[in-house]
Amino acid sequence: MRTKKFKPEDPAFARLTVAAVSLEFGTPELSLDLRRKGTKQIAFSRQVAMYLLQTVFDMTISRTAELFSRDRSTVTHALKVIEDSREDEVFNRKLIKVEDFLLTSSSLFGGTA
C-alpha cells in the first residue's frame, strides 16, 4: 500500500503543528483560521506554530503567512520572538519536544522533513 507523499507547503503540516503546539502549550482554541489576535497566550502559541513550520518543515514565510491569514511581516516578527525566547530553558525544552514530535510524525506519514 502506497502512502501519500506530503509536501512542506501542505496544510496538513500546519494543522499538525497547530495541534501539537495547542496540546503542549495549553491553548486548545488555537486554530489556523483564527482571524482575531486572541489572548497573549494564543498569540504566542501561534508564533510558536509559525516558527515550527519555518524551522521543522522549511515552509516559506509567504506560505506560512497565507495559512495563518497574516502578513509576511507578522511571520518574520514571530520568528524573531521565538528565537529570542529560546534562551529560556523551560520554553526551549518544550519547543524541542514539539520539534521532535513533528519530525517523527512527518517521517511516519511520508513527509519530507
MOPAC internal coordinates of N, CA, C and O (Angstrom, degrees):
PM7 1SCF
backbone

  N    0.0000 0     0.00 0     0.00 0    0    0    0
  C    1.4542 1     0.00 0     0.00 0    1    0    0
  C    1.5298 1   108.74 1     0.00 0    2    1    0
  O    1.2310 1   120.58 1   -52.10 1    3    2    1
  N    1.3119 1   116.50 1   127.90 1    3    2    1
  C    1.4577 1   121.56 1  -179.91 1    5    3    2
  C    1.5249 1   110.17 1   -86.62 1    6    5    3
  O    1.2310 1   121.20 1   -36.25 1    7    6    5
  N    1.3266 1   115.32 1   143.75 1    7    6    5
  C    1.4591 1   120.01 1   175.82 1    9    7    6
  C    1.5177 1   108.41 1  -103.95 1   10    9    7
  O    1.2310 1   121.14 1   -28.06 1   11   10    9
  N    1.3042 1   115.43 1   151.94 1   11   10    9
  C    1.4563 1   121.18 1   178.78 1   13   11   10
  C    1.5236 1   109.35 1   -69.32 1   14   13   11
  O    1.2310 1   120.60 1   -44.46 1   15   14   13
  N    1.3099 1   116.46 1   135.54 1   15   14   13
  C    1.4650 1   122.10 1   176.67 1   17   15   14
  C    1.5254 1   107.43 1   -91.92 1   18   17   15
  O    1.2310 1   120.62 1   -65.57 1   19   18   17
  N    1.3247 1   116.41 1   114.43 1   19   18   17
  C    1.4603 1   121.46 1  -179.53 1   21   19   18
  C    1.5162 1   110.17 1   -84.36 1   22   21   19
  O    1.2310 1   120.80 1   -31.10 1   23   22   21
  N    1.2963 1   116.07 1   148.90 1   23   22   21
  C    1.4562 1   122.07 1   173.72 1   25   23   22
  C    1.5245 1   108.06 1  -102.45 1   26   25   23
  O    1.2310 1   119.93 1   -27.34 1   27   26   25
  N    1.3430 1   117.74 1   152.66 1   27   26   25
  C    1.4694 1   120.20 1  -177.86 1   29   27   26
  C    1.5275 1   113.94 1   -56.19 1   30   29   27
  O    1.2310 1   119.43 1   151.66 1   31   30   29
  N    1.3174 1   118.69 1   -28.34 1   31   30   29
  C    1.4635 1   119.30 1  -178.46 1   33   31   30
  C    1.5295 1   112.61 1   -84.61 1   34   33   31
  O    1.2310 1   120.49 1   179.20 1   35   34   33
  N    1.3173 1   116.67 1    -0.80 1   35   34   33
  C    1.4595 1   121.47 1  -179.86 1   37   35   34
  C    1.5316 1   110.38 1   -62.07 1   38   37   35
  O    1.2310 1   119.93 1   -48.43 1   39   38   37
  N    1.3306 1   117.74 1   131.57 1   39   38   37
  C    1.4753 1   120.42 1   179.11 1   41   39   38
  C    1.5317 1   113.43 1   -59.38 1   42   41   39
  O    1.2310 1   120.11 1   159.94 1   43   42   41
  N    1.3281 1   117.39 1   -20.06 1   43   42   41
  C    1.4681 1   119.60 1   178.47 1   45   43   42
  C    1.5250 1   110.90 1   -60.93 1   46   45   43
  O    1.2310 1   120.22 1   142.88 1   47   46   45
  N    1.3349 1   117.19 1   -37.12 1   47   46   45
  C    1.4610 1   120.26 1   177.25 1   49   47   46
  C    1.5224 1   110.45 1   -64.44 1   50   49   47
  O    1.2310 1   120.58 1   140.58 1   51   50   49
  N    1.3125 1   116.50 1   -39.42 1   51   50   49
  C    1.4677 1   120.19 1   179.40 1   53   51   50
  C    1.5255 1   110.42 1   -66.84 1   54   53   51
  O    1.2310 1   120.13 1   137.01 1   55   54   53
  N    1.3316 1   117.35 1   -42.99 1   55   54   53
  C    1.4708 1   120.06 1   179.14 1   57   55   54
  C    1.5279 1   111.11 1   -64.26 1   58   57   55
  O    1.2310 1   120.40 1   138.55 1   59   58   57
  N    1.3292 1   116.84 1   -41.45 1   59   58   57
  C    1.4611 1   121.18 1   177.70 1   61   59   58
  C    1.5292 1   110.23 1   -62.42 1   62   61   59
  O    1.2310 1   120.63 1   136.76 1   63   62   61
  N    1.3086 1   116.41 1   -43.24 1   63   62   61
  C    1.4605 1   121.34 1  -179.53 1   65   63   62
  C    1.5164 1   111.05 1   -64.39 1   66   65   63
  O    1.2310 1   120.10 1   134.74 1   67   66   65
  N    1.3173 1   117.41 1   -45.26 1   67   66   65
  C    1.4608 1   121.57 1   179.00 1   69   67   66
  C    1.5294 1   110.03 1   -61.67 1   70   69   67
  O    1.2310 1   120.18 1   137.63 1   71   70   69
  N    1.3287 1   117.26 1   -42.37 1   71   70   69
  C    1.4703 1   120.29 1   179.67 1   73   71   70
  C    1.5259 1   111.11 1   -63.94 1   74   73   71
  O    1.2310 1   120.35 1   136.46 1   75   74   73
  N    1.3319 1   116.93 1   -43.54 1   75   74   73
  C    1.4679 1   120.61 1  -179.74 1   77   75   74
  C    1.5209 1   111.67 1   -65.21 1   78   77   75
  O    1.2310 1   120.50 1   136.60 1   79   78   77
  N    1.3228 1   116.64 1   -43.40 1   79   78   77
  C    1.4763 1   120.73 1   178.31 1   81   79   78
  C    1.5159 1   109.99 1   -64.58 1   82   81   79
  O    1.2310 1   120.80 1   138.19 1   83   82   81
  N    1.3234 1   116.08 1   -41.81 1   83   82   81
  C    1.4606 1   121.63 1   179.39 1   85   83   82
  C    1.5241 1   111.38 1   -56.86 1   86   85   83
  O    1.2310 1   120.91 1   134.51 1   87   86   85
  N    1.3128 1   115.87 1   -45.49 1   87   86   85
  C    1.4679 1   120.45 1  -179.98 1   89   87   86
  C    1.5209 1   112.04 1   -69.15 1   90   89   87
  O    1.2310 1   120.15 1   134.10 1   91   90   89
  N    1.3082 1   117.31 1   -45.90 1   91   90   89
  C    1.4688 1   120.89 1  -175.61 1   93   91   90
  C    1.5223 1   112.55 1   -70.58 1   94   93   91
  O    1.2310 1   120.45 1   145.32 1   95   94   93
  N    1.3308 1   116.74 1   -34.68 1   95   94   93
  C    1.4636 1   119.91 1  -175.51 1   97   95   94
  C    1.5313 1   113.68 1  -104.27 1   98   97   95
  O    1.2310 1   120.29 1  -174.55 1   99   98   97
  N    1.3228 1   117.05 1     5.45 1   99   98   97
  C    1.4564 1   121.17 1   173.41 1  101   99   98
  C    1.5245 1   114.75 1    67.59 1  102  101   99
  O    1.2310 1   120.51 1  -138.75 1  103  102  101
  N    1.3149 1   116.63 1    41.25 1  103  102  101
  C    1.4700 1   120.87 1   177.61 1  105  103  102
  C    1.5270 1   109.36 1  -124.60 1  106  105  103
  O    1.2310 1   120.20 1  -104.34 1  107  106  105
  N    1.3338 1   117.23 1    75.66 1  107  106  105
  C    1.4648 1   120.42 1  -175.10 1  109  107  106
  C    1.5288 1   113.94 1   -62.41 1  110  109  107
  O    1.2310 1   120.01 1   159.63 1  111  110  109
  N    1.3158 1   117.59 1   -20.37 1  111  110  109
  C    1.4618 1   119.44 1  -179.01 1  113  111  110
  C    1.5260 1   112.89 1   -88.33 1  114  113  111
  O    1.2310 1   120.15 1  -177.89 1  115  114  113
  N    1.3251 1   117.31 1     2.11 1  115  114  113
  C    1.4642 1   121.14 1   177.89 1  117  115  114
  C    1.5235 1   108.94 1   -64.77 1  118  117  115
  O    1.2310 1   120.67 1   -45.54 1  119  118  117
  N    1.3189 1   116.33 1   134.46 1  119  118  117
  C    1.4480 1   121.39 1  -176.78 1  121  119  118
  C    1.5210 1   110.10 1  -151.90 1  122  121  119
  O    1.2310 1   120.87 1   -26.00 1  123  122  121
  N    1.3202 1   115.95 1   154.00 1  123  122  121
  C    1.4628 1   119.91 1   175.86 1  125  123  122
  C    1.5211 1   111.45 1   -65.36 1  126  125  123
  O    1.2310 1   120.61 1   143.98 1  127  126  125
  N    1.3142 1   116.43 1   -36.02 1  127  126  125
  C    1.4628 1   119.46 1  -174.24 1  129  127  126
  C    1.5323 1   113.80 1   -96.76 1  130  129  127
  O    1.2310 1   120.54 1  -157.69 1  131  130  129
  N    1.3052 1   116.57 1    22.31 1  131  130  129
  C    1.4600 1   120.43 1   176.36 1  133  131  130
  C    1.5295 1   108.80 1   -76.76 1  134  133  131
  O    1.2310 1   120.11 1   -72.58 1  135  134  133
  N    1.3045 1   117.40 1   107.42 1  135  134  133
  C    1.4706 1   122.27 1  -173.11 1  137  135  134
  C    1.5270 1   112.91 1   -78.15 1  138  137  135
  O    1.2310 1   120.63 1   147.30 1  139  138  137
  N    1.3235 1   116.40 1   -32.70 1  139  138  137
  C    1.4661 1   118.18 1  -178.17 1  141  139  138
  C    1.5309 1   109.30 1   -89.05 1  142  141  139
  O    1.2310 1   121.33 1   -14.04 1  143  142  141
  N    1.3094 1   115.07 1   165.96 1  143  142  141
  C    1.4655 1   120.01 1  -177.01 1  145  143  142
  C    1.5172 1   112.71 1   -67.58 1  146  145  143
  O    1.2310 1   119.73 1   136.53 1  147  146  145
  N    1.3178 1   118.12 1   -43.47 1  147  146  145
  C    1.4512 1   121.12 1  -178.66 1  149  147  146
  C    1.5204 1   111.38 1    83.03 1  150  149  147
  O    1.2310 1   121.08 1    11.97 1  151  150  149
  N    1.3151 1   115.54 1  -168.03 1  151  150  149
  C    1.4596 1   121.01 1   179.88 1  153  151  150
  C    1.5284 1   110.12 1   -71.04 1  154  153  151
  O    1.2310 1   120.82 1    -9.82 1  155  154  153
  N    1.3274 1   116.04 1   170.18 1  155  154  153
  C    1.4680 1   120.42 1   176.87 1  157  155  154
  C    1.5279 1   110.51 1   -60.15 1  158  157  155
  O    1.2310 1   120.89 1   141.30 1  159  158  157
  N    1.3360 1   115.91 1   -38.70 1  159  158  157
  C    1.4648 1   120.10 1  -179.38 1  161  159  158
  C    1.5339 1   110.64 1   -64.99 1  162  161  159
  O    1.2310 1   120.06 1   138.32 1  163  162  161
  N    1.3225 1   117.49 1   -41.68 1  163  162  161
  C    1.4668 1   120.75 1   178.44 1  165  163  162
  C    1.5266 1   110.07 1   -66.08 1  166  165  163
  O    1.2310 1   120.49 1   135.65 1  167  166  165
  N    1.3368 1   116.67 1   -44.35 1  167  166  165
  C    1.4683 1   120.31 1  -179.97 1  169  167  166
  C    1.5284 1   110.49 1   -60.96 1  170  169  167
  O    1.2310 1   120.31 1   137.86 1  171  170  169
  N    1.3320 1   117.02 1   -42.14 1  171  170  169
  C    1.4625 1   120.51 1   179.94 1  173  171  170
  C    1.5318 1   110.49 1   -66.82 1  174  173  171
  O    1.2310 1   120.39 1   138.54 1  175  174  173
  N    1.3136 1   116.86 1   -41.46 1  175  174  173
  C    1.4654 1   120.70 1   178.30 1  177  175  174
  C    1.5275 1   110.40 1   -62.52 1  178  177  175
  O    1.2310 1   120.58 1   140.32 1  179  178  177
  N    1.3210 1   116.49 1   -39.68 1  179  178  177
  C    1.4599 1   120.65 1   177.01 1  181  179  178
  C    1.5345 1   110.02 1   -61.87 1  182  181  179
  O    1.2310 1   120.77 1   139.17 1  183  182  181
  N    1.3311 1   116.13 1   -40.83 1  183  182  181
  C    1.4600 1   120.23 1   177.93 1  185  183  182
  C    1.5250 1   110.87 1   -63.28 1  186  185  183
  O    1.2310 1   120.59 1   140.87 1  187  186  185
  N    1.3254 1   116.47 1   -39.13 1  187  186  185
  C    1.4667 1   120.84 1   177.15 1  189  187  186
  C    1.5245 1   109.57 1   -61.32 1  190  189  187
  O    1.2310 1   120.33 1   134.27 1  191  190  189
  N    1.3226 1   116.98 1   -45.73 1  191  190  189
  C    1.4655 1   120.88 1  -179.87 1  193  191  190
  C    1.5280 1   110.98 1   -61.98 1  194  193  191
  O    1.2310 1   120.51 1   138.00 1  195  194  193
  N    1.3265 1   116.64 1   -42.00 1  195  194  193
  C    1.4696 1   120.08 1   177.95 1  197  195  194
  C    1.5316 1   110.30 1   -61.68 1  198  197  195
  O    1.2310 1   121.04 1   135.93 1  199  198  197
  N    1.3179 1   115.61 1   -44.07 1  199  198  197
  C    1.4729 1   121.28 1   179.47 1  201  199  198
  C    1.5295 1   110.52 1   -60.10 1  202  201  199
  O    1.2310 1   120.52 1   134.95 1  203  202  201
  N    1.3256 1   116.61 1   -45.05 1  203  202  201
  C    1.4571 1   120.52 1  -178.50 1  205  203  202
  C    1.5239 1   112.29 1   -66.46 1  206  205  203
  O    1.2310 1   120.19 1   142.50 1  207  206  205
  N    1.3118 1   117.25 1   -37.50 1  207  206  205
  C    1.4626 1   119.50 1   176.48 1  209  207  206
  C    1.5180 1   110.82 1   -61.60 1  210  209  207
  O    1.2310 1   120.88 1   141.34 1  211  210  209
  N    1.3058 1   115.93 1   -38.66 1  211  210  209
  C    1.4629 1   121.23 1   179.76 1  213  211  210
  C    1.5282 1   111.38 1   -71.06 1  214  213  211
  O    1.2310 1   120.03 1   133.79 1  215  214  213
  N    1.3253 1   117.55 1   -46.21 1  215  214  213
  C    1.4574 1   120.52 1  -172.50 1  217  215  214
  C    1.5281 1   113.82 1   -85.17 1  218  217  215
  O    1.2310 1   119.81 1   139.24 1  219  218  217
  N    1.3180 1   117.96 1   -40.76 1  219  218  217
  C    1.4608 1   120.68 1  -177.19 1  221  219  218
  C    1.5253 1   111.21 1   -81.63 1  222  221  219
  O    1.2310 1   120.44 1   134.61 1  223  222  221
  N    1.3256 1   116.75 1   -45.39 1  223  222  221
  C    1.4588 1   120.51 1  -174.69 1  225  223  222
  C    1.5190 1   114.08 1  -102.90 1  226  225  223
  O    1.2310 1   120.44 1   179.76 1  227  226  225
  N    1.3215 1   116.76 1    -0.24 1  227  226  225
  C    1.4633 1   121.45 1   178.99 1  229  227  226
  C    1.5295 1   112.01 1    55.67 1  230  229  227
  O    1.2310 1   121.13 1  -144.82 1  231  230  229
  N    1.3355 1   115.45 1    35.18 1  231  230  229
  C    1.4539 1   120.50 1   178.33 1  233  231  230
  C    1.5322 1   108.59 1   -73.14 1  234  233  231
  O    1.2310 1   120.57 1   -35.95 1  235  234  233
  N    1.3012 1   116.53 1   144.05 1  235  234  233
  C    1.4602 1   119.54 1  -179.52 1  237  235  234
  C    1.5280 1   110.63 1   -70.06 1  238  237  235
  O    1.2310 1   121.62 1   -23.75 1  239  238  237
  N    1.3067 1   114.50 1   156.25 1  239  238  237
  C    1.4701 1   119.86 1   177.42 1  241  239  238
  C    1.5183 1   109.92 1   -61.89 1  242  241  239
  O    1.2310 1   120.37 1   139.73 1  243  242  241
  N    1.3120 1   116.89 1   -40.27 1  243  242  241
  C    1.4689 1   120.78 1   179.99 1  245  243  242
  C    1.5241 1   111.64 1   -62.09 1  246  245  243
  O    1.2310 1   120.51 1   135.02 1  247  246  245
  N    1.3357 1   116.63 1   -44.98 1  247  246  245
  C    1.4690 1   120.32 1  -179.22 1  249  247  246
  C    1.5287 1   110.45 1   -67.56 1  250  249  247
  O    1.2310 1   120.26 1   139.12 1  251  250  249
  N    1.3197 1   117.11 1   -40.88 1  251  250  249
  C    1.4597 1   120.48 1   177.46 1  253  251  250
  C    1.5261 1   110.31 1   -60.92 1  254  253  251
  O    1.2310 1   120.34 1   134.66 1  255  254  253
  N    1.3136 1   116.96 1   -45.34 1  255  254  253
  C    1.4662 1   121.50 1   178.51 1  257  255  254
  C    1.5300 1   110.57 1   -59.79 1  258  257  255
  O    1.2310 1   120.91 1   137.26 1  259  258  257
  N    1.3161 1   115.87 1   -42.74 1  259  258  257
  C    1.4695 1   120.64 1   179.75 1  261  259  258
  C    1.5289 1   111.12 1   -62.41 1  262  261  259
  O    1.2310 1   120.20 1   134.07 1  263  262  261
  N    1.3247 1   117.23 1   -45.93 1  263  262  261
  C    1.4681 1   121.14 1  -178.02 1  265  263  262
  C    1.5292 1   112.43 1   -63.87 1  266  265  263
  O    1.2310 1   120.50 1   147.37 1  267  266  265
  N    1.3279 1   116.65 1   -32.63 1  267  266  265
  C    1.4636 1   120.79 1  -179.22 1  269  267  266
  C    1.5275 1   112.47 1   -96.90 1  270  269  267
  O    1.2310 1   120.30 1  -175.28 1  271  270  269
  N    1.3284 1   117.03 1     4.72 1  271  270  269
  C    1.4685 1   122.04 1  -177.88 1  273  271  270
  C    1.5255 1   111.07 1    53.59 1  274  273  271
  O    1.2310 1   121.36 1  -131.05 1  275  274  273
  N    1.3208 1   115.01 1    48.95 1  275  274  273
  C    1.4588 1   122.69 1  -179.58 1  277  275  274
  C    1.5263 1   109.55 1  -129.47 1  278  277  275
  O    1.2310 1   120.75 1    -9.90 1  279  278  277
  N    1.3263 1   116.18 1   170.10 1  279  278  277
  C    1.4592 1   121.72 1   174.68 1  281  279  278
  C    1.5184 1   109.86 1   -81.49 1  282  281  279
  O    1.2310 1   120.95 1   -21.22 1  283  282  281
  N    1.3244 1   115.78 1   158.78 1  283  282  281
  C    1.4681 1   120.80 1   175.47 1  285  283  282
  C    1.5253 1   111.14 1   -59.77 1  286  285  283
  O    1.2310 1   120.61 1   143.80 1  287  286  285
  N    1.3299 1   116.45 1   -36.20 1  287  286  285
  C    1.4697 1   119.91 1  -179.34 1  289  287  286
  C    1.5311 1   111.10 1   -64.60 1  290  289  287
  O    1.2310 1   120.39 1   148.08 1  291  290  289
  N    1.3227 1   116.86 1   -31.92 1  291  290  289
  C    1.4631 1   121.11 1   177.56 1  293  291  290
  C    1.5274 1   110.28 1   -65.90 1  294  293  291
  O    1.2310 1   120.84 1   138.20 1  295  294  293
  N    1.3160 1   116.00 1   -41.80 1  295  294  293
  C    1.4708 1   120.52 1   178.82 1  297  295  294
  C    1.5271 1   109.82 1   -66.76 1  298  297  295
  O    1.2310 1   120.32 1   136.65 1  299  298  297
  N    1.3107 1   116.99 1   -43.35 1  299  298  297
  C    1.4682 1   120.91 1   178.29 1  301  299  298
  C    1.5230 1   110.65 1   -59.54 1  302  301  299
  O    1.2310 1   120.51 1   137.78 1  303  302  301
  N    1.3222 1   116.63 1   -42.22 1  303  302  301
  C    1.4676 1   121.10 1   177.03 1  305  303  302
  C    1.5312 1   110.34 1   -62.80 1  306  305  303
  O    1.2310 1   120.51 1   136.78 1  307  306  305
  N    1.3372 1   116.63 1   -43.22 1  307  306  305
  C    1.4693 1   120.89 1   179.93 1  309  307  306
  C    1.5256 1   110.89 1   -59.90 1  310  309  307
  O    1.2310 1   120.40 1   138.31 1  311  310  309
  N    1.3165 1   116.84 1   -41.69 1  311  310  309
  C    1.4695 1   120.37 1   179.96 1  313  311  310
  C    1.5271 1   110.87 1   -60.65 1  314  313  311
  O    1.2310 1   120.65 1   137.79 1  315  314  313
  N    1.3101 1   116.37 1   -42.21 1  315  314  313
  C    1.4723 1   121.00 1   179.77 1  317  315  314
  C    1.5320 1   110.85 1   -67.41 1  318  317  315
  O    1.2310 1   120.45 1   136.09 1  319  318  317
  N    1.3236 1   116.75 1   -43.91 1  319  318  317
  C    1.4691 1   121.03 1  -179.58 1  321  319  318
  C    1.5275 1   110.59 1   -59.58 1  322  321  319
  O    1.2310 1   120.52 1   133.75 1  323  322  321
  N    1.3199 1   116.61 1   -46.25 1  323  322  321
  C    1.4686 1   119.69 1  -177.35 1  325  323  322
  C    1.5224 1   110.83 1   -71.29 1  326  325  323
  O    1.2310 1   119.97 1   139.83 1  327  326  325
  N    1.3123 1   117.66 1   -40.17 1  327  326  325
  C    1.4661 1   119.72 1   177.42 1  329  327  326
  C    1.5301 1   110.07 1   -59.26 1  330  329  327
  O    1.2310 1   120.22 1   137.20 1  331  330  329
  N    1.3212 1   117.19 1   -42.80 1  331  330  329
  C    1.4671 1   120.95 1   177.71 1  333  331  330
  C    1.5319 1   111.49 1   -65.92 1  334  333  331
  O    1.2310 1   120.52 1   145.91 1  335  334  333
  N    1.3098 1   116.62 1   -34.09 1  335  334  333
  C    1.4739 1   121.44 1  -178.14 1  337  335  334
  C    1.5211 1   112.54 1   -72.41 1  338  337  335
  O    1.2310 1   120.02 1   161.51 1  339  338  337
  N    1.3028 1   117.57 1   -18.49 1  339  338  337
  C    1.4663 1   121.05 1  -178.27 1  341  339  338
  C    1.5198 1   112.64 1   -64.95 1  342  341  339
  O    1.2310 1   120.10 1   167.96 1  343  342  341
  N    1.3108 1   117.42 1   -12.04 1  343  342  341
  C    1.4701 1   120.66 1   177.05 1  345  343  342
  C    1.5276 1   111.39 1   -68.38 1  346  345  343
  O    1.2310 1   120.36 1   156.73 1  347  346  345
  N    1.3242 1   116.92 1   -23.27 1  347  346  345
  C    1.4626 1   122.34 1   176.45 1  349  347  346
  C    1.5375 1   107.40 1   -76.92 1  350  349  347
  O    1.2310 1   120.40 1   -61.38 1  351  350  349
  N    1.3405 1   116.83 1   118.62 1  351  350  349
  C    1.4664 1   121.41 1  -174.94 1  353  351  350
  C    1.5208 1   113.53 1   -60.81 1  354  353  351
  O    1.2310 1   120.26 1   138.43 1  355  354  353
  N    1.3142 1   117.11 1   -41.57 1  355  354  353
  C    1.4685 1   120.68 1  -178.94 1  357  355  354
  C    1.5267 1   109.78 1   -64.78 1  358  357  355
  O    1.2310 1   120.69 1   132.15 1  359  358  357
  N    1.3198 1   116.28 1   -47.85 1  359  358  357
  C    1.4552 1   120.48 1   178.54 1  361  359  358
  C    1.5239 1   110.42 1   -61.27 1  362  361  359
  O    1.2310 1   119.90 1   135.39 1  363  362  361
  N    1.3048 1   117.79 1   -44.61 1  363  362  361
  C    1.4645 1   121.54 1  -178.17 1  365  363  362
  C    1.5280 1   111.09 1   -61.06 1  366  365  363
  O    1.2310 1   119.94 1   139.88 1  367  366  365
  N    1.3355 1   117.72 1   -40.12 1  367  366  365
  C    1.4662 1   120.78 1   177.31 1  369  367  366
  C    1.5243 1   111.08 1   -62.72 1  370  369  367
  O    1.2310 1   120.74 1   137.82 1  371  370  369
  N    1.3347 1   116.19 1   -42.18 1  371  370  369
  C    1.4691 1   120.00 1   178.37 1  373  371  370
  C    1.5302 1   110.12 1   -63.20 1  374  373  371
  O    1.2310 1   120.57 1   137.97 1  375  374  373
  N    1.3039 1   116.52 1   -42.03 1  375  374  373
  C    1.4558 1   121.29 1  -178.95 1  377  375  374
  C    1.5296 1   110.57 1   -64.96 1  378  377  375
  O    1.2310 1   120.30 1   136.66 1  379  378  377
  N    1.3109 1   117.04 1   -43.34 1  379  378  377
  C    1.4669 1   121.23 1   177.96 1  381  379  378
  C    1.5236 1   110.31 1   -61.75 1  382  381  379
  O    1.2310 1   120.57 1   140.45 1  383  382  381
  N    1.3151 1   116.52 1   -39.55 1  383  382  381
  C    1.4718 1   121.33 1   178.24 1  385  383  382
  C    1.5278 1   110.66 1   -59.32 1  386  385  383
  O    1.2310 1   120.44 1   134.55 1  387  386  385
  N    1.3244 1   116.75 1   -45.45 1  387  386  385
  C    1.4688 1   120.67 1   179.80 1  389  387  386
  C    1.5314 1   109.96 1   -69.50 1  390  389  387
  O    1.2310 1   120.00 1   139.20 1  391  390  389
  N    1.3277 1   117.61 1   -40.80 1  391  390  389
  C    1.4690 1   121.12 1   177.42 1  393  391  390
  C    1.5291 1   110.46 1   -57.27 1  394  393  391
  O    1.2310 1   120.40 1   132.52 1  395  394  393
  N    1.3264 1   116.85 1   -47.48 1  395  394  393
  C    1.4645 1   121.05 1  -179.92 1  397  395  394
  C    1.5277 1   111.46 1   -61.27 1  398  397  395
  O    1.2310 1   120.77 1   136.89 1  399  398  397
  N    1.3312 1   116.14 1   -43.11 1  399  398  397
  C    1.4655 1   120.47 1   178.24 1  401  399  398
  C    1.5293 1   110.54 1   -60.15 1  402  401  399
  O    1.2310 1   120.52 1   133.62 1  403  402  401
  N    1.3316 1   116.61 1   -46.38 1  403  402  401
  C    1.4686 1   120.44 1  -178.04 1  405  403  402
  C    1.5226 1   111.80 1   -64.93 1  406  405  403
  O    1.2310 1   120.58 1   138.80 1  407  406  405
  N    1.3182 1   116.51 1   -41.20 1  407  406  405
  C    1.4677 1   119.73 1   178.15 1  409  407  406
  C    1.5227 1   111.15 1   -62.87 1  410  409  407
  O    1.2310 1   120.33 1   135.48 1  411  410  409
  N    1.3254 1   116.97 1   -44.52 1  411  410  409
  C    1.4513 1   121.62 1   179.15 1  413  411  410
  C    1.5255 1   110.70 1   -64.85 1  414  413  411
  O    1.2310 1   120.38 1   133.45 1  415  414  413
  N    1.3112 1   116.87 1   -46.55 1  415  414  413
  C    1.4643 1   121.50 1  -178.36 1  417  415  414
  C    1.5171 1   111.46 1   -62.40 1  418  417  415
  O    1.2310 1   120.52 1   135.13 1  419  418  417
  N    1.3201 1   116.62 1   -44.87 1  419  418  417
  C    1.4601 1   118.86 1  -176.80 1  421  419  418
  C    1.5334 1   111.12 1   -66.43 1  422  421  419
  O    1.2310 1   119.76 1   144.59 1  423  422  421
  N    1.3223 1   118.05 1   -35.41 1  423  422  421
  C    1.4650 1   119.61 1   179.64 1  425  423  422
  C    1.5253 1   110.67 1   -70.95 1  426  425  423
  O    1.2310 1   119.76 1   148.58 1  427  426  425
  N    1.3232 1   118.06 1   -31.42 1  427  426  425
  C    1.4667 1   121.58 1   177.34 1  429  427  426
  C    1.5221 1   112.11 1   -65.99 1  430  429  427
  O    1.2310 1   120.49 1   147.91 1  431  430  429
  N    1.3339 1   116.66 1   -32.09 1  431  430  429
  C    1.4574 1   120.51 1  -175.76 1  433  431  430
  C    1.5254 1   112.72 1  -106.06 1  434  433  431
  O    1.2310 1   120.61 1  -157.63 1  435  434  433
  N    1.3124 1   116.43 1    22.37 1  435  434  433
  C    1.4626 1   119.29 1   173.92 1  437  435  434
  C    1.5058 1   114.75 1    80.28 1  438  437  435
  O    1.2310 1   120.12 1  -157.96 1  439  438  437
  N    1.3261 1   117.38 1    22.04 1  439  438  437
  C    1.4558 1   120.06 1   177.97 1  441  439  438
  C    1.5094 1   112.05 1   -75.41 1  442  441  439
  O    1.2310 1   120.91 1    -8.71 1  443  442  441
  N    1.3002 1   115.86 1   171.29 1  443  442  441
  C    1.4555 1   120.39 1  -177.43 1  445  443  442
  C    1.5042 1   112.74 1  -103.57 1  446  445  443
  O    1.2310 1   119.63 1  -175.21 1  447  446  445
  N    1.3214 1   118.32 1     4.79 1  447  446  445
  C    1.4658 1   121.22 1  -178.39 1  449  447  446
  C    1.5039 1   111.15 1   -73.28 1  450  449  447
  O    1.2310 1   120.10 1   180.00 1  451  450  449

